Amino acid sequence: MEYVVKLIWDSEAGVWVATSDDIPGLVLESGSFDALLERVRFAAPELLELNGAKRPTALSFQAERLERIAL
């Protein structure tokens, strides 16, 4: 099964935030995109196990970052 994790940049806080509709309880943040990916890779299997699900066979990451520019 593939579990989808959304990574969204919070420009006000200056951090990436990870959430998932597929993994109950997954809410993580980090100032580094790569560090957040690693945190999710470790946390996702533990959260799924606590919620009685099978370990993930795949994590799909969807990243979104909006930057405002001056014209």
Predicted model as a PDB file, atoms N, CA, C, CB and O in Angstrom, pLDDT in the B-factor column:
MODEL        1                                                                  
ATOM      1  N   MET A   1       0.850  -1.188   0.000  1.00 84.00           N  
ATOM      2  CA  MET A   1       0.000   0.000   0.000  1.00 84.00           C  
ATOM      3  C   MET A   1       0.886   1.239   0.000  1.00 84.00           C  
ATOM      4  CB  MET A   1      -0.962   0.005   1.227  1.00 84.00           C  
ATOM      5  O   MET A   1       1.981   1.238   0.563  1.00 84.00           O  
ATOM      6  N   GLU A   2       0.401   2.277  -0.632  1.00 90.00           N  
ATOM      7  CA  GLU A   2       1.126   3.541  -0.690  1.00 90.00           C  
ATOM      8  C   GLU A   2       0.442   4.553   0.220  1.00 90.00           C  
ATOM      9  CB  GLU A   2       1.204   4.074  -2.147  1.00 90.00           C  
ATOM     10  O   GLU A   2      -0.769   4.759   0.137  1.00 90.00           O  
ATOM     11  N   TYR A   3       1.222   5.174   1.080  1.00 92.00           N  
ATOM     12  CA  TYR A   3       0.725   6.191   2.000  1.00 92.00           C  
ATOM     13  C   TYR A   3       1.211   7.560   1.534  1.00 92.00           C  
ATOM     14  CB  TYR A   3       1.190   5.902   3.461  1.00 92.00           C  
ATOM     15  O   TYR A   3       2.404   7.753   1.297  1.00 92.00           O  
ATOM     16  N   VAL A   4       0.289   8.507   1.404  1.00 96.00           N  
ATOM     17  CA  VAL A   4       0.620   9.837   0.901  1.00 96.00           C  
ATOM     18  C   VAL A   4       0.911  10.779   2.062  1.00 96.00           C  
ATOM     19  CB  VAL A   4      -0.525  10.394   0.030  1.00 96.00           C  
ATOM     20  O   VAL A   4       0.131  10.878   3.010  1.00 96.00           O  
ATOM     21  N   VAL A   5       2.050  11.471   1.971  1.00 98.00           N  
ATOM     22  CA  VAL A   5       2.460  12.455   2.968  1.00 98.00           C  
ATOM     23  C   VAL A   5       2.591  13.800   2.268  1.00 98.00           C  
ATOM     24  CB  VAL A   5       3.803  12.043   3.666  1.00 98.00           C  
ATOM     25  O   VAL A   5       3.279  13.908   1.254  1.00 98.00           O  
ATOM     26  N   LYS A   6       1.937  14.822   2.804  1.00 98.00           N  
ATOM     27  CA  LYS A   6       1.992  16.168   2.225  1.00 98.00           C  
ATOM     28  C   LYS A   6       3.020  16.994   2.993  1.00 98.00           C  
ATOM     29  CB  LYS A   6       0.586  16.857   2.263  1.00 98.00           C  
ATOM     30  O   LYS A   6       3.000  17.041   4.223  1.00 98.00           O  
ATOM     31  N   LEU A   7       3.914  17.642   2.260  1.00 98.00           N  
ATOM     32  CA  LEU A   7       4.932  18.507   2.832  1.00 98.00           C  
ATOM     33  C   LEU A   7       4.651  19.922   2.337  1.00 98.00           C  
ATOM     34  CB  LEU A   7       6.383  18.033   2.445  1.00 98.00           C  
ATOM     35  O   LEU A   7       4.723  20.190   1.138  1.00 98.00           O  
ATOM     36  N   ILE A   8       4.333  20.821   3.259  1.00 98.00           N  
ATOM     37  CA  ILE A   8       3.959  22.187   2.889  1.00 98.00           C  
ATOM     38  C   ILE A   8       4.861  23.170   3.622  1.00 98.00           C  
ATOM     39  CB  ILE A   8       2.464  22.465   3.214  1.00 98.00           C  
ATOM     40  O   ILE A   8       5.097  23.035   4.822  1.00 98.00           O  
ATOM     41  N   TRP A   9       5.362  24.160   2.889  1.00 97.00           N  
ATOM     42  CA  TRP A   9       6.218  25.185   3.452  1.00 97.00           C  
ATOM     43  C   TRP A   9       5.354  26.236   4.152  1.00 97.00           C  
ATOM     44  CB  TRP A   9       7.097  25.833   2.351  1.00 97.00           C  
ATOM     45  O   TRP A   9       4.444  26.799   3.544  1.00 97.00           O  
ATOM     46  N   ASP A  10       5.636  26.498   5.423  1.00 96.00           N  
ATOM     47  CA  ASP A  10       4.969  27.548   6.190  1.00 96.00           C  
ATOM     48  C   ASP A  10       5.927  28.727   6.247  1.00 96.00           C  
ATOM     49  CB  ASP A  10       4.564  27.056   7.640  1.00 96.00           C  
ATOM     50  O   ASP A  10       6.850  28.750   7.061  1.00 96.00           O  
ATOM     51  N   SER A  11       5.701  29.709   5.373  1.00 92.00           N  
ATOM     52  CA  SER A  11       6.631  30.828   5.261  1.00 92.00           C  
ATOM     53  C   SER A  11       6.641  31.711   6.506  1.00 92.00           C  
ATOM     54  CB  SER A  11       6.284  31.661   4.053  1.00 92.00           C  
ATOM     55  O   SER A  11       7.667  32.311   6.827  1.00 92.00           O  
ATOM     56  N   GLU A  12       5.527  31.798   7.202  1.00 92.00           N  
ATOM     57  CA  GLU A  12       5.480  32.615   8.422  1.00 92.00           C  
ATOM     58  C   GLU A  12       6.341  32.011   9.526  1.00 92.00           C  
ATOM     59  CB  GLU A  12       4.032  32.763   8.912  1.00 92.00           C  
ATOM     60  O   GLU A  12       7.034  32.738  10.238  1.00 92.00           O  
ATOM     61  N   ALA A  13       6.304  30.693   9.673  1.00 95.00           N  
ATOM     62  CA  ALA A  13       7.081  30.018  10.713  1.00 95.00           C  
ATOM     63  C   ALA A  13       8.476  29.641  10.218  1.00 95.00           C  
ATOM     64  CB  ALA A  13       6.345  28.770  11.193  1.00 95.00           C  
ATOM     65  O   ALA A  13       9.364  29.363  11.025  1.00 95.00           O  
ATOM     66  N   GLY A  14       8.675  29.630   8.900  1.00 95.00           N  
ATOM     67  CA  GLY A  14       9.958  29.265   8.327  1.00 95.00           C  
ATOM     68  C   GLY A  14      10.282  27.789   8.462  1.00 95.00           C  
ATOM     69  O   GLY A  14      11.439  27.412   8.652  1.00 95.00           O  
ATOM     70  N   VAL A  15       9.238  26.940   8.361  1.00 97.00           N  
ATOM     71  CA  VAL A  15       9.431  25.495   8.498  1.00 97.00           C  
ATOM     72  C   VAL A  15       8.607  24.742   7.464  1.00 97.00           C  
ATOM     73  CB  VAL A  15       9.055  25.031   9.913  1.00 97.00           C  
ATOM     74  O   VAL A  15       7.613  25.251   6.947  1.00 97.00           O  
ATOM     75  N   TRP A  16       9.044  23.510   7.173  1.00 98.00           N  
ATOM     76  CA  TRP A  16       8.261  22.556   6.402  1.00 98.00           C  
ATOM     77  C   TRP A  16       7.388  21.788   7.381  1.00 98.00           C  
ATOM     78  CB  TRP A  16       9.179  21.590   5.571  1.00 98.00           C  
ATOM     79  O   TRP A  16       7.838  21.436   8.471  1.00 98.00           O  
ATOM     80  N   VAL A  17       6.143  21.525   7.001  1.00 98.00           N  
ATOM     81  CA  VAL A  17       5.203  20.785   7.840  1.00 98.00           C  
ATOM     82  C   VAL A  17       4.742  19.549   7.076  1.00 98.00           C  
ATOM     83  CB  VAL A  17       3.985  21.676   8.251  1.00 98.00           C  
ATOM     84  O   VAL A  17       4.340  19.638   5.916  1.00 98.00           O  
ATOM     85  N   ALA A  18       4.803  18.395   7.738  1.00 98.00           N  
ATOM     86  CA  ALA A  18       4.358  17.136   7.136  1.00 98.00           C  
ATOM     87  C   ALA A  18       3.074  16.674   7.811  1.00 98.00           C  
ATOM     88  CB  ALA A  18       5.457  16.045   7.250  1.00 98.00           C  
ATOM     89  O   ALA A  18       2.988  16.627   9.038  1.00 98.00           O  
ATOM     90  N   THR A  19       2.074  16.331   6.994  1.00 98.00           N  
ATOM     91  CA  THR A  19       0.820  15.768   7.492  1.00 98.00           C  
ATOM     92  C   THR A  19       0.386  14.670   6.525  1.00 98.00           C  
ATOM     93  CB  THR A  19      -0.293  16.874   7.637  1.00 98.00           C  
ATOM     94  O   THR A  19       0.892  14.570   5.407  1.00 98.00           O  
ATOM     95  N   SER A  20      -0.557  13.852   6.976  1.00 97.00           N  
ATOM     96  CA  SER A  20      -1.063  12.793   6.110  1.00 97.00           C  
ATOM     97  C   SER A  20      -2.471  12.405   6.529  1.00 97.00           C  
ATOM     98  CB  SER A  20      -0.134  11.567   6.148  1.00 97.00           C  
ATOM     99  O   SER A  20      -2.746  12.192   7.710  1.00 97.00           O  
ATOM    100  N   ASP A  21      -3.354  12.317   5.548  1.00 96.00           N  
ATOM    101  CA  ASP A  21      -4.698  11.798   5.796  1.00 96.00           C  
ATOM    102  C   ASP A  21      -4.658  10.287   5.970  1.00 96.00           C  
ATOM    103  CB  ASP A  21      -5.649  12.179   4.648  1.00 96.00           C  
ATOM    104  O   ASP A  21      -5.565   9.703   6.563  1.00 96.00           O  
ATOM    105  N   ASP A  22      -3.605   9.651   5.455  1.00 92.00           N  
ATOM    106  CA  ASP A  22      -3.472   8.196   5.487  1.00 92.00           C  
ATOM    107  C   ASP A  22      -2.809   7.675   6.762  1.00 92.00           C  
ATOM    108  CB  ASP A  22      -2.684   7.738   4.295  1.00 92.00           C  
ATOM    109  O   ASP A  22      -2.938   6.497   7.097  1.00 92.00           O  
ATOM    110  N   ILE A  23      -2.093   8.562   7.476  1.00 94.00           N  
ATOM    111  CA  ILE A  23      -1.352   8.143   8.671  1.00 94.00           C  
ATOM    112  C   ILE A  23      -1.831   8.978   9.858  1.00 94.00           C  
ATOM    113  CB  ILE A  23       0.199   8.298   8.465  1.00 94.00           C  
ATOM    114  O   ILE A  23      -1.337  10.085  10.073  1.00 94.00           O  
ATOM    115  N   PRO A  24      -2.786   8.460  10.630  1.00 93.00           N  
ATOM    116  CA  PRO A  24      -3.328   9.214  11.762  1.00 93.00           C  
ATOM    117  C   PRO A  24      -2.230   9.634  12.743  1.00 93.00           C  
ATOM    118  CB  PRO A  24      -4.385   8.382  12.489  1.00 93.00           C  
ATOM    119  O   PRO A  24      -1.378   8.832  13.129  1.00 93.00           O  
ATOM    120  N   GLY A  25      -2.272  10.908  13.135  1.00 95.00           N  
ATOM    121  CA  GLY A  25      -1.327  11.427  14.119  1.00 95.00           C  
ATOM    122  C   GLY A  25      -0.047  11.981  13.544  1.00 95.00           C  
ATOM    123  O   GLY A  25       0.779  12.510  14.288  1.00 95.00           O  
ATOM    124  N   LEU A  26       0.148  11.875  12.229  1.00 97.00           N  
ATOM    125  CA  LEU A  26       1.391  12.368  11.637  1.00 97.00           C  
ATOM    126  C   LEU A  26       1.316  13.879  11.455  1.00 97.00           C  
ATOM    127  CB  LEU A  26       1.668  11.675  10.283  1.00 97.00           C  
ATOM    128  O   LEU A  26       0.602  14.372  10.582  1.00 97.00           O  
ATOM    129  N   VAL A  27       2.048  14.601  12.275  1.00 98.00           N  
ATOM    130  CA  VAL A  27       2.224  16.048  12.156  1.00 98.00           C  
ATOM    131  C   VAL A  27       3.638  16.331  12.635  1.00 98.00           C  
ATOM    132  CB  VAL A  27       1.136  16.864  12.993  1.00 98.00           C  
ATOM    133  O   VAL A  27       3.929  16.251  13.828  1.00 98.00           O  
ATOM    134  N   LEU A  28       4.516  16.663  11.692  1.00 98.00           N  
ATOM    135  CA  LEU A  28       5.910  16.946  12.011  1.00 98.00           C  
ATOM    136  C   LEU A  28       6.322  18.232  11.319  1.00 98.00           C  
ATOM    137  CB  LEU A  28       6.835  15.771  11.590  1.00 98.00           C  
ATOM    138  O   LEU A  28       5.719  18.627  10.321  1.00 98.00           O  
ATOM    139  N   GLU A  29       7.355  18.891  11.851  1.00 98.00           N  
ATOM    140  CA  GLU A  29       7.866  20.076  11.182  1.00 98.00           C  
ATOM    141  C   GLU A  29       9.380  20.142  11.327  1.00 98.00           C  
ATOM    142  CB  GLU A  29       7.213  21.347  11.750  1.00 98.00           C  
ATOM    143  O   GLU A  29       9.967  19.585  12.254  1.00 98.00           O  
ATOM    144  N   SER A  30       9.987  20.841  10.379  1.00 98.00           N  
ATOM    145  CA  SER A  30      11.441  21.017  10.397  1.00 98.00           C  
ATOM    146  C   SER A  30      11.794  22.184   9.484  1.00 98.00           C  
ATOM    147  CB  SER A  30      12.181  19.710   9.948  1.00 98.00           C  
ATOM    148  O   SER A  30      11.098  22.444   8.503  1.00 98.00           O  
ATOM    149  N   GLY A  31      12.861  22.875   9.805  1.00 97.00           N  
ATOM    150  CA  GLY A  31      13.347  23.949   8.954  1.00 97.00           C  
ATOM    151  C   GLY A  31      14.042  23.423   7.715  1.00 97.00           C  
ATOM    152  O   GLY A  31      14.264  24.172   6.764  1.00 97.00           O  
ATOM    153  N   SER A  32      14.389  22.144   7.711  1.00 97.00           N  
ATOM    154  CA  SER A  32      15.079  21.516   6.593  1.00 97.00           C  
ATOM    155  C   SER A  32      14.170  20.486   5.921  1.00 97.00           C  
ATOM    156  CB  SER A  32      16.389  20.853   7.067  1.00 97.00           C  
ATOM    157  O   SER A  32      13.602  19.619   6.585  1.00 97.00           O  
ATOM    158  N   PHE A  33      14.041  20.592   4.602  1.00 97.00           N  
ATOM    159  CA  PHE A  33      13.225  19.653   3.840  1.00 97.00           C  
ATOM    160  C   PHE A  33      13.750  18.229   4.005  1.00 97.00           C  
ATOM    161  CB  PHE A  33      13.201  20.044   2.355  1.00 97.00           C  
ATOM    162  O   PHE A  33      12.983  17.309   4.291  1.00 97.00           O  
ATOM    163  N   ASP A  34      15.065  18.049   3.824  1.00 97.00           N  
ATOM    164  CA  ASP A  34      15.659  16.714   3.917  1.00 97.00           C  
ATOM    165  C   ASP A  34      15.520  16.119   5.318  1.00 97.00           C  
ATOM    166  CB  ASP A  34      17.129  16.770   3.527  1.00 97.00           C  
ATOM    167  O   ASP A  34      15.272  14.922   5.467  1.00 97.00           O  
ATOM    168  N   ALA A  35      15.682  16.952   6.337  1.00 98.00           N  
ATOM    169  CA  ALA A  35      15.531  16.467   7.714  1.00 98.00           C  
ATOM    170  C   ALA A  35      14.092  16.034   7.968  1.00 98.00           C  
ATOM    171  CB  ALA A  35      15.949  17.558   8.729  1.00 98.00           C  
ATOM    172  O   ALA A  35      13.856  15.058   8.681  1.00 98.00           O  
ATOM    173  N   LEU A  36      13.138  16.744   7.398  1.00 98.00           N  
ATOM    174  CA  LEU A  36      11.736  16.377   7.578  1.00 98.00           C  
ATOM    175  C   LEU A  36      11.438  15.040   6.906  1.00 98.00           C  
ATOM    176  CB  LEU A  36      10.816  17.473   7.014  1.00 98.00           C  
ATOM    177  O   LEU A  36      10.705  14.219   7.458  1.00 98.00           O  
ATOM    178  N   LEU A  37      11.998  14.815   5.723  1.00 97.00           N  
ATOM    179  CA  LEU A  37      11.813  13.521   5.059  1.00 97.00           C  
ATOM    180  C   LEU A  37      12.306  12.381   5.946  1.00 97.00           C  
ATOM    181  CB  LEU A  37      12.551  13.498   3.707  1.00 97.00           C  
ATOM    182  O   LEU A  37      11.635  11.357   6.078  1.00 97.00           O  
ATOM    183  N   GLU A  38      13.471  12.560   6.548  1.00 97.00           N  
ATOM    184  CA  GLU A  38      14.019  11.528   7.430  1.00 97.00           C  
ATOM    185  C   GLU A  38      13.132  11.305   8.649  1.00 97.00           C  
ATOM    186  CB  GLU A  38      15.430  11.907   7.876  1.00 97.00           C  
ATOM    187  O   GLU A  38      12.906  10.164   9.050  1.00 97.00           O  
ATOM    188  N   ARG A  39      12.632  12.379   9.237  1.00 98.00           N  
ATOM    189  CA  ARG A  39      11.751  12.249  10.404  1.00 98.00           C  
ATOM    190  C   ARG A  39      10.490  11.474  10.044  1.00 98.00           C  
ATOM    191  CB  ARG A  39      11.378  13.635  10.959  1.00 98.00           C  
ATOM    192  O   ARG A  39      10.033  10.631  10.816  1.00 98.00           O  
ATOM    193  N   VAL A  40       9.930  11.761   8.871  1.00 97.00           N  
ATOM    194  CA  VAL A  40       8.717  11.056   8.421  1.00 97.00           C  
ATOM    195  C   VAL A  40       9.019   9.580   8.198  1.00 97.00           C  
ATOM    196  CB  VAL A  40       8.160  11.691   7.118  1.00 97.00           C  
ATOM    197  O   VAL A  40       8.220   8.719   8.565  1.00 97.00           O  
ATOM    198  N   ARG A  41      10.174   9.283   7.598  1.00 95.00           N  
ATOM    199  CA  ARG A  41      10.541   7.882   7.335  1.00 95.00           C  
ATOM    200  C   ARG A  41      10.616   7.066   8.624  1.00 95.00           C  
ATOM    201  CB  ARG A  41      11.886   7.815   6.601  1.00 95.00           C  
ATOM    202  O   ARG A  41      10.302   5.876   8.619  1.00 95.00           O  
ATOM    203  N   PHE A  42      11.026   7.689   9.718  1.00 95.00           N  
ATOM    204  CA  PHE A  42      11.100   6.974  10.999  1.00 95.00           C  
ATOM    205  C   PHE A  42       9.756   6.953  11.730  1.00 95.00           C  
ATOM    206  CB  PHE A  42      12.157   7.614  11.892  1.00 95.00           C  
ATOM    207  O   PHE A  42       9.406   5.950  12.352  1.00 95.00           O  
ATOM    208  N   ALA A  43       9.007   8.049  11.659  1.00 96.00           N  
ATOM    209  CA  ALA A  43       7.760   8.162  12.420  1.00 96.00           C  
ATOM    210  C   ALA A  43       6.595   7.392  11.793  1.00 96.00           C  
ATOM    211  CB  ALA A  43       7.382   9.616  12.554  1.00 96.00           C  
ATOM    212  O   ALA A  43       5.770   6.825  12.510  1.00 96.00           O  
ATOM    213  N   ALA A  44       6.523   7.370  10.465  1.00 93.00           N  
ATOM    214  CA  ALA A  44       5.376   6.759   9.786  1.00 93.00           C  
ATOM    215  C   ALA A  44       5.155   5.303  10.179  1.00 93.00           C  
ATOM    216  CB  ALA A  44       5.558   6.850   8.292  1.00 93.00           C  
ATOM    217  O   ALA A  44       4.035   4.948  10.546  1.00 93.00           O  
ATOM    218  N   PRO A  45       6.176   4.439  10.118  1.00 90.00           N  
ATOM    219  CA  PRO A  45       5.932   3.037  10.497  1.00 90.00           C  
ATOM    220  C   PRO A  45       5.475   2.884  11.947  1.00 90.00           C  
ATOM    221  CB  PRO A  45       7.191   2.218  10.278  1.00 90.00           C  
ATOM    222  O   PRO A  45       4.626   2.044  12.247  1.00 90.00           O  
ATOM    223  N   GLU A  46       6.037   3.693  12.843  1.00 91.00           N  
ATOM    224  CA  GLU A  46       5.647   3.607  14.252  1.00 91.00           C  
ATOM    225  C   GLU A  46       4.195   4.026  14.452  1.00 91.00           C  
ATOM    226  CB  GLU A  46       6.565   4.479  15.112  1.00 91.00           C  
ATOM    227  O   GLU A  46       3.449   3.371  15.180  1.00 91.00           O  
ATOM    228  N   LEU A  47       3.795   5.122  13.802  1.00 93.00           N  
ATOM    229  CA  LEU A  47       2.412   5.587  13.930  1.00 93.00           C  
ATOM    230  C   LEU A  47       1.435   4.581  13.328  1.00 93.00           C  
ATOM    231  CB  LEU A  47       2.243   6.953  13.252  1.00 93.00           C  
ATOM    232  O   LEU A  47       0.375   4.324  13.899  1.00 93.00           O  
ATOM    233  N   LEU A  48       1.789   4.016  12.184  1.00 91.00           N  
ATOM    234  CA  LEU A  48       0.904   3.029  11.565  1.00 91.00           C  
ATOM    235  C   LEU A  48       0.766   1.795  12.446  1.00 91.00           C  
ATOM    236  CB  LEU A  48       1.429   2.631  10.180  1.00 91.00           C  
ATOM    237  O   LEU A  48      -0.325   1.237  12.567  1.00 91.00           O  
ATOM    238  N   GLU A  49       1.846   1.373  13.051  1.00 89.00           N  
ATOM    239  CA  GLU A  49       1.803   0.209  13.935  1.00 89.00           C  
ATOM    240  C   GLU A  49       0.931   0.499  15.157  1.00 89.00           C  
ATOM    241  CB  GLU A  49       3.227  -0.191  14.375  1.00 89.00           C  
ATOM    242  O   GLU A  49       0.146  -0.352  15.575  1.00 89.00           O  
ATOM    243  N   LEU A  50       1.066   1.692  15.729  1.00 91.00           N  
ATOM    244  CA  LEU A  50       0.241   2.079  16.878  1.00 91.00           C  
ATOM    245  C   LEU A  50      -1.244   2.122  16.527  1.00 91.00           C  
ATOM    246  CB  LEU A  50       0.684   3.438  17.407  1.00 91.00           C  
ATOM    247  O   LEU A  50      -2.097   1.868  17.377  1.00 91.00           O  
ATOM    248  N   ASN A  51      -1.549   2.448  15.261  1.00 87.00           N  
ATOM    249  CA  ASN A  51      -2.936   2.523  14.806  1.00 87.00           C  
ATOM    250  C   ASN A  51      -3.441   1.195  14.249  1.00 87.00           C  
ATOM    251  CB  ASN A  51      -3.074   3.601  13.753  1.00 87.00           C  
ATOM    252  O   ASN A  51      -4.543   1.128  13.706  1.00 87.00           O  
ATOM    253  N   GLY A  52      -2.626   0.122  14.383  1.00 87.00           N  
ATOM    254  CA  GLY A  52      -3.072  -1.205  13.982  1.00 87.00           C  
ATOM    255  C   GLY A  52      -2.978  -1.495  12.498  1.00 87.00           C  
ATOM    256  O   GLY A  52      -3.554  -2.471  12.018  1.00 87.00           O  
ATOM    257  N   ALA A  53      -2.267  -0.665  11.773  1.00 82.00           N  
ATOM    258  CA  ALA A  53      -2.130  -0.891  10.333  1.00 82.00           C  
ATOM    259  C   ALA A  53      -0.848  -1.662  10.042  1.00 82.00           C  
ATOM    260  CB  ALA A  53      -2.138   0.451   9.565  1.00 82.00           C  
ATOM    261  O   ALA A  53       0.029  -1.790  10.896  1.00 82.00           O  
ATOM    262  N   LYS A  54      -0.762  -2.165   8.829  1.00 71.00           N  
ATOM    263  CA  LYS A  54       0.460  -2.830   8.395  1.00 71.00           C  
ATOM    264  C   LYS A  54       1.538  -1.776   8.146  1.00 71.00           C  
ATOM    265  CB  LYS A  54       0.207  -3.683   7.116  1.00 71.00           C  
ATOM    266  O   LYS A  54       1.244  -0.603   7.917  1.00 71.00           O  
ATOM    267  N   ARG A  55       2.776  -2.217   8.195  1.00 63.00           N  
ATOM    268  CA  ARG A  55       3.873  -1.300   7.875  1.00 63.00           C  
ATOM    269  C   ARG A  55       3.728  -0.855   6.413  1.00 63.00           C  
ATOM    270  CB  ARG A  55       5.273  -1.981   8.124  1.00 63.00           C  
ATOM    271  O   ARG A  55       3.278  -1.634   5.573  1.00 63.00           O  
ATOM    272  N   PRO A  56       4.104   0.379   6.109  1.00 60.00           N  
ATOM    273  CA  PRO A  56       3.943   0.861   4.735  1.00 60.00           C  
ATOM    274  C   PRO A  56       4.896   0.164   3.769  1.00 60.00           C  
ATOM    275  CB  PRO A  56       4.166   2.365   4.680  1.00 60.00           C  
ATOM    276  O   PRO A  56       6.038  -0.151   4.105  1.00 60.00           O  
ATOM    277  N   THR A  57       4.402  -0.059   2.591  1.00 78.00           N  
ATOM    278  CA  THR A  57       5.263  -0.579   1.555  1.00 78.00           C  
ATOM    279  C   THR A  57       5.884   0.576   0.784  1.00 78.00           C  
ATOM    280  CB  THR A  57       4.485  -1.511   0.615  1.00 78.00           C  
ATOM    281  O   THR A  57       6.939   0.427   0.168  1.00 78.00           O  
ATOM    282  N   ALA A  58       5.216   1.741   0.823  1.00 91.00           N  
ATOM    283  CA  ALA A  58       5.749   2.915   0.130  1.00 91.00           C  
ATOM    284  C   ALA A  58       5.168   4.184   0.728  1.00 91.00           C  
ATOM    285  CB  ALA A  58       5.444   2.846  -1.378  1.00 91.00           C  
ATOM    286  O   ALA A  58       4.004   4.233   1.127  1.00 91.00           O  
ATOM    287  N   LEU A  59       6.003   5.202   0.778  1.00 94.00           N  
ATOM    288  CA  LEU A  59       5.562   6.538   1.158  1.00 94.00           C  
ATOM    289  C   LEU A  59       5.667   7.411  -0.078  1.00 94.00           C  
ATOM    290  CB  LEU A  59       6.411   7.119   2.347  1.00 94.00           C  
ATOM    291  O   LEU A  59       6.707   7.444  -0.735  1.00 94.00           O  
ATOM    292  N   SER A  60       4.595   8.115  -0.395  1.00 96.00           N  
ATOM    293  CA  SER A  60       4.585   9.041  -1.519  1.00 96.00           C  
ATOM    294  C   SER A  60       4.569  10.452  -0.945  1.00 96.00           C  
ATOM    295  CB  SER A  60       3.354   8.791  -2.469  1.00 96.00           C  
ATOM    296  O   SER A  60       3.669  10.803  -0.181  1.00 96.00           O  
ATOM    297  N   PHE A  61       5.566  11.268  -1.313  1.00 97.00           N  
ATOM    298  CA  PHE A  61       5.667  12.622  -0.782  1.00 97.00           C  
ATOM    299  C   PHE A  61       5.181  13.627  -1.819  1.00 97.00           C  
ATOM    300  CB  PHE A  61       7.117  12.938  -0.363  1.00 97.00           C  
ATOM    301  O   PHE A  61       5.584  13.583  -2.981  1.00 97.00           O  
ATOM    302  N   GLN A  62       4.307  14.533  -1.382  1.00 98.00           N  
ATOM    303  CA  GLN A  62       3.819  15.613  -2.228  1.00 98.00           C  
ATOM    304  C   GLN A  62       4.231  16.918  -1.570  1.00 98.00           C  
ATOM    305  CB  GLN A  62       2.262  15.537  -2.434  1.00 98.00           C  
ATOM    306  O   GLN A  62       3.754  17.239  -0.481  1.00 98.00           O  
ATOM    307  N   ALA A  63       5.111  17.677  -2.216  1.00 97.00           N  
ATOM    308  CA  ALA A  63       5.626  18.918  -1.642  1.00 97.00           C  
ATOM    309  C   ALA A  63       5.001  20.121  -2.324  1.00 97.00           C  
ATOM    310  CB  ALA A  63       7.151  18.976  -1.761  1.00 97.00           C  
ATOM    311  O   ALA A  63       4.739  20.119  -3.526  1.00 97.00           O  
ATOM    312  N   GLU A  64       4.767  21.163  -1.507  1.00 96.00           N  
ATOM    313  CA  GLU A  64       4.206  22.403  -2.024  1.00 96.00           C  
ATOM    314  C   GLU A  64       4.884  23.573  -1.322  1.00 96.00           C  
ATOM    315  CB  GLU A  64       2.661  22.450  -1.826  1.00 96.00           C  
ATOM    316  O   GLU A  64       4.967  23.622  -0.095  1.00 96.00           O  
ATOM    317  N   ARG A  65       5.366  24.515  -2.132  1.00 95.00           N  
ATOM    318  CA  ARG A  65       5.976  25.719  -1.563  1.00 95.00           C  
ATOM    319  C   ARG A  65       5.598  26.891  -2.443  1.00 95.00           C  
ATOM    320  CB  ARG A  65       7.533  25.582  -1.448  1.00 95.00           C  
ATOM    321  O   ARG A  65       5.872  26.897  -3.643  1.00 95.00           O  
ATOM    322  N   LEU A  66       4.972  27.874  -1.844  1.00 92.00           N  
ATOM    323  CA  LEU A  66       4.549  29.078  -2.557  1.00 92.00           C  
ATOM    324  C   LEU A  66       5.462  30.214  -2.124  1.00 92.00           C  
ATOM    325  CB  LEU A  66       3.041  29.420  -2.276  1.00 92.00           C  
ATOM    326  O   LEU A  66       5.609  30.479  -0.931  1.00 92.00           O  
ATOM    327  N   GLU A  67       6.061  30.871  -3.074  1.00 88.00           N  
ATOM    328  CA  GLU A  67       6.928  32.021  -2.802  1.00 88.00           C  
ATOM    329  C   GLU A  67       6.333  33.245  -3.467  1.00 88.00           C  
ATOM    330  CB  GLU A  67       8.382  31.770  -3.306  1.00 88.00           C  
ATOM    331  O   GLU A  67       6.021  33.220  -4.657  1.00 88.00           O  
ATOM    332  N   ARG A  68       6.178  34.292  -2.720  1.00 87.00           N  
ATOM    333  CA  ARG A  68       5.687  35.553  -3.281  1.00 87.00           C  
ATOM    334  C   ARG A  68       6.891  36.332  -3.807  1.00 87.00           C  
ATOM    335  CB  ARG A  68       4.890  36.393  -2.208  1.00 87.00           C  
ATOM    336  O   ARG A  68       7.951  36.370  -3.183  1.00 87.00           O  
ATOM    337  N   ILE A  69       6.699  36.951  -4.969  1.00 90.00           N  
ATOM    338  CA  ILE A  69       7.773  37.737  -5.546  1.00 90.00           C  
ATOM    339  C   ILE A  69       7.287  39.160  -5.789  1.00 90.00           C  
ATOM    340  CB  ILE A  69       8.280  37.097  -6.856  1.00 90.00           C  
ATOM    341  O   ILE A  69       6.099  39.389  -6.016  1.00 90.00           O  
ATOM    342  N   ALA A  70       8.201  40.101  -5.742  1.00 91.00           N  
ATOM    343  CA  ALA A  70       7.859  41.506  -6.002  1.00 91.00           C  
ATOM    344  C   ALA A  70       8.091  41.810  -7.475  1.00 91.00           C  
ATOM    345  CB  ALA A  70       8.700  42.468  -5.102  1.00 91.00           C  
ATOM    346  O   ALA A  70       9.088  41.383  -8.058  1.00 91.00           O  
ATOM    347  N   LEU A  71       7.181  42.537  -8.060  1.00 90.00           N  
ATOM    348  CA  LEU A  71       7.326  42.926  -9.469  1.00 90.00           C  
ATOM    349  C   LEU A  71       7.666  44.399  -9.554  1.00 90.00           C  
ATOM    350  CB  LEU A  71       6.034  42.623 -10.272  1.00 90.00           C  
ATOM    351  O   LEU A  71       7.832  44.933 -10.651  1.00 90.00           O  
TER     352      LEU A  71                                                      
ENDMDL                                                                          
END                                                                             
